[in-house]
Amino acid sequence: MKHFTRILATATLVAASAFAVHADEFRLGLITPPPHIWTKAAEAFGAELSEKSGGAHSVGVFPSRQLGNEAEMLQQLQTGALDMAFMTVAEVSNRATDLGSFYAPYLANDIAHAGRILRSDTAAALLEPLPAQVGVVGLGYGMAGLRQIVSRGDVSSSADLAGKKLRITPFTPILDFYNALGAAPTPMPLPAVYDALANGQVDAIDMDAELIWVLKYYEHADTIIQSDHMMFPMVGLVSAKVWAGLSDDDRAMIGELMAKHVDSTIDSYIEKEAGWLEQIEGTGKTYTKVDASFFGDAIDQWNTIWSEKAASLEKLRAVAAETE
Ligand code: BEZ
């Protein structure tokens, strides 16, 4: 009998540890391709988590939308079918409106200023409601570069974009911005963009310098407008269901390391943005630098809409003023 009890206890232990090992093979999804800064940061996070946990935890990184688009991945995080993601704040803002304030046109004067805003306590506080609101835990911000416009044909003023099909990332703040400008904003996920611009399905795209350069979006365009009109934050997420099942020690380790690696992307963009823009300018395409005045009253319209939609807007403006 004793022997049987011991076998049962051993079997239970084996089953429990098999489950623990399985549970600790976290899956992390992204939409960015393997060479992208976000994907590299996700891999570095996985490597450090594995090292610091003595191999108890590992992270399988699934780039390029292998687990679905961001809306699908967010659903999977909610149900616990996916453990982790590095995701655009854009997608999360579709469920947590206060995050939309990050996209106030010209909230940041430049990319380093965008970094300082994202590293503020006010920005961190905007992640606190996510477990209850969205079913995810936001552990820290990263970012991509500031937004630029790449267009087929000549664009010498914003009137040249009127009625033009202009690809946007699918989220409301940017939709509001280009609607105010009089363009025809066309929501489209990242992987569809190159072909859409190449075959004329869209006339222009809203994009950052890294991808314009690395994925060669300029190849099928005539005009690059360096407008720097919005920041583009990213957030490191863990499923709230998965988080609830972790020990305090694991939460502390995962929280610290994920925050560190998403934050590292901020330094990467601050360091590299100017170089990508120089290379894009060197392609011989028409390259125009513009400021807020290019967008006429579209910015005021956006501010009116969003000061009603999101109480966070005034708070982030205060941070922007303090960190200038
Ligand atoms: C975009 O939708 O433009 C985008 C998405 C993820 C990273 C960078 C850009």
Boltz pocket constraint, residues with backbone or C-beta under 6 A from the ligand:
constraints:
  - pocket:
      binder: B
      contacts: [[A, 31], [A, 32], [A, 88], [A, 144], [A, 168], [A, 169], [A, 170], [A, 188], [A, 189], [A, 190], [A, 206], [A, 207], [A, 208], [A, 211]]
      max_distance: 6.0
